[in-house]
Amino acid sequence: MLVSFFGSQEDIILVILRTVLTVLFAIDSVALIVVVLMQQGKDRGLGAIAGMATTSDTYWSKNKGRSKEGNLIRLTRIMAVIFVGLAVVLNMNF
């Protein structure tokens, strides 16, 4: 019955694939928003404008990759790449 509605078996597979990718895109979008909102602000005030208050030698800046904030930044980058990739794939006319 579905084959007669969509035309062929390949059309059914494409509709299912597009639906799955759309659901993944929506989940990634919401998760990306949540992860970005969980991050702390990078506001340093007027000291950043004047070149003061550099944090290049602090303990946190040296171990940023192992901290919660470092993990959130890494997760944001991964999810952003997935977001853009899914957006490009879903924009194709197949």
C-alpha positions as CSV (number, residue, x, y, z in Angstrom):
1,M,0.0,0.0,0.0
2,L,2.8,2.4,0.8
3,V,4.6,1.5,-2.4
4,S,1.7,2.6,-4.5
5,F,1.4,5.9,-2.5
6,F,5.0,6.9,-2.8
7,G,5.8,5.4,-6.2
8,S,8.6,3.0,-5.5
9,Q,10.6,1.3,-2.8
10,E,13.5,3.9,-3.2
11,D,11.0,6.7,-2.6
12,I,9.9,5.1,0.7
13,I,13.6,4.8,1.8
14,L,14.3,8.4,1.0
15,V,11.2,9.6,2.9
16,I,12.2,7.6,5.9
17,L,15.8,8.8,5.7
18,R,14.7,12.4,5.4
19,T,12.4,12.0,8.4
20,V,15.1,10.5,10.5
21,L,17.6,13.3,9.5
22,T,15.0,15.9,10.3
23,V,14.4,14.5,13.8
24,L,18.2,14.3,14.4
25,F,18.4,17.9,13.2
26,A,15.7,19.1,15.7
27,I,17.4,17.2,18.6
28,D,20.8,18.6,17.7
29,S,19.3,22.1,17.5
30,V,17.8,22.0,20.9
31,A,20.9,20.3,22.4
32,L,23.1,22.9,20.9
33,I,21.0,25.7,22.4
34,V,21.2,24.1,25.8
35,V,25.0,23.6,25.6
36,V,25.6,27.2,24.6
37,L,23.4,28.5,27.4
38,M,25.3,26.3,29.9
39,Q,28.6,28.0,29.1
40,Q,29.9,30.9,31.1
41,G,30.3,34.3,29.6
42,K,33.7,35.5,28.4
43,D,33.1,39.1,29.6
44,R,36.3,40.6,31.2
45,G,35.1,44.2,31.4
46,L,37.3,47.2,30.6
47,G,40.5,45.4,31.5
48,A,40.3,43.3,28.3
49,I,40.1,46.5,26.2
50,A,43.2,48.0,27.8
51,G,45.1,44.8,27.5
52,M,45.2,44.1,31.2
53,A,43.9,41.0,33.0
54,T,45.5,38.4,30.7
55,T,44.7,34.9,31.8
56,S,47.3,33.1,29.7
57,D,49.3,31.8,32.7
58,T,46.5,30.8,35.1
59,Y,46.0,27.2,36.1
60,W,42.6,27.1,34.5
61,S,43.8,28.3,31.1
62,K,46.5,25.7,31.0
63,N,44.0,22.9,31.9
64,K,41.1,24.2,30.0
65,G,40.6,21.0,28.0
66,R,40.1,18.9,31.1
67,S,37.6,21.2,32.8
68,K,33.8,21.3,32.5
69,E,34.0,24.5,30.5
70,G,36.5,22.9,28.1
71,N,34.3,20.0,27.6
72,L,31.3,22.3,26.9
73,I,33.4,24.2,24.3
74,R,34.4,20.9,22.6
75,L,30.8,19.6,22.7
76,T,29.6,22.9,21.2
77,R,32.1,22.6,18.3
78,I,31.1,19.0,17.6
79,M,27.4,19.8,17.7
80,A,27.8,22.9,15.5
81,V,29.6,20.8,12.8
82,I,26.8,18.2,13.0
83,F,24.2,21.0,12.8
84,V,25.8,22.5,9.7
85,G,26.3,19.1,8.1
86,L,22.7,18.1,8.6
87,A,21.5,21.5,7.4
88,V,23.4,21.0,4.1
89,V,22.2,17.4,3.7
90,L,18.6,18.3,4.4
91,N,18.8,21.2,1.9
92,M,19.6,18.8,-0.9
93,N,16.7,17.8,-3.2
94,F,16.7,14.0,-3.1
